[in-house]
Amino acid sequence: MINMFQDCKFGMVEYDEKKYNHDIIVHVDGNVTPRKKEISRRKYGTSHILAEEEIEPLIHEKPETIIVGSGVHGALRLGEISIDADIIVLPTCKAVKKYNQLIGAGKKVAAIVHVTC
């Protein structure tokens, strides 16, 4: 069975039939962990700028693409990123659809998903 997103709205995403009301990371193997926003808060003073250090652990999983759900209104943006990876940033509800599309096509995908603004 392929793990996919079932729903998206402000403050919540549903992935693999489980609802999350906090930011999440979806690893290449489909496992979900909470996003460690404190990394970006320490570096930028806000969790609305995604630090490279949050993305780096996913690189070791060798995804073909990393999807970043930038929030329902697109408030999250990338900080200074120098890693060599295919990163797609979209508002969260569009991002989860893109994730599902790529997973459905058999691609190795990881995601960082911001569930609010």
N, C-alpha and C positions, 0 to 999 in steps of 0.2 A: 504494500500500500504506500502511496505517495502522500507525504504530509503537505497540506496546503492551507491557505487562509480561507476561511468561510465568511468572515464578516469584518467590517471596518466602519467605525464611526468615532466621533470625537470622544477621546478618553478610553477607547477600547478597541482591541483587535481580537479576532477569534482565529486561532491557529490549531490545526489538528483537533478540532472540537473542544478546545479549552480557551476560555476567555481570559485576556490579560488586560488589566487596567493600569499597567505601567510599561515603560519602554522595555523592549526585549531585543535580544540577539538570537537569530535563528542560524545555527551552525550548519555546515555542509551536510552533516549526517542527520539533520532534522531536529536535533535537540535544541531546546530553548533555554537560555539563561537571561537573567536580568541585565539590562544595560548598566554599566558602571559609570553613571553620570558624574561621579565625583572626580574622575580623571579630567574631564573637560572643565568642570568647575574650578579645579585647581589651576589649570593652565590658562583659561580664558576668563574666569570669573562668572561664567554662565554655562548652563548645560545646553544652550541653543546653538553652540558652535561645536561641531564634532571634531575631537582631537584625533590626530593620526594614531596616537597610542591606543585608542579604542578600536581602531580598525586592524592594527598590526596582528593581534592574535588570530584573526580570521585568515590572514595571508598564509599562515602555516597549514591551514586546511586545504589550500590550493583550489579555491573556487574559481570558476571561469568568470563569474560576475558577482559583485557585491552590490546589493540593492540597499539604498538608504531611503527609508520612509521619513521625509522631512517634517512630518506633522500634518494634521488635517488641513491647516492653512499654510503649510510650507515654511514655518518659522525657523526650523533647524537648518543650518548651513555647514558646509565643510570648512574646517580651519585649514591651516597650511598642511597640505598633503603631498608628500614626495614619494610615496610608495608606488610601485608600478603594478597597478591593478585596474581592471575594468570596473569602475564605480558608476552606478546610475543613481542619481538623486531625483526623486519625484515626491510630490505630496503623498502622504501615507496611503490613502485609499487607492491611488493610481499605482503606487509602489507595490502593494500587495497583489494587485492584478498582474503586474509585470512579473513578479516573483512566481506566481502560479503559472503564467504563460511559459516562462523559462524552465521551470521544474517539469511541467507537462511535456516539454520538448526534450527532456532528458539531460538538461544542463546541470552542472554542479554549481549551486547558487548558495550564497549566504546573505543574510539581511540584518540590518540594524533598523529598528522601527521605533519612531517617536510617536506616541499615541495621542498627544494633545496638540497644542497650537502649532 
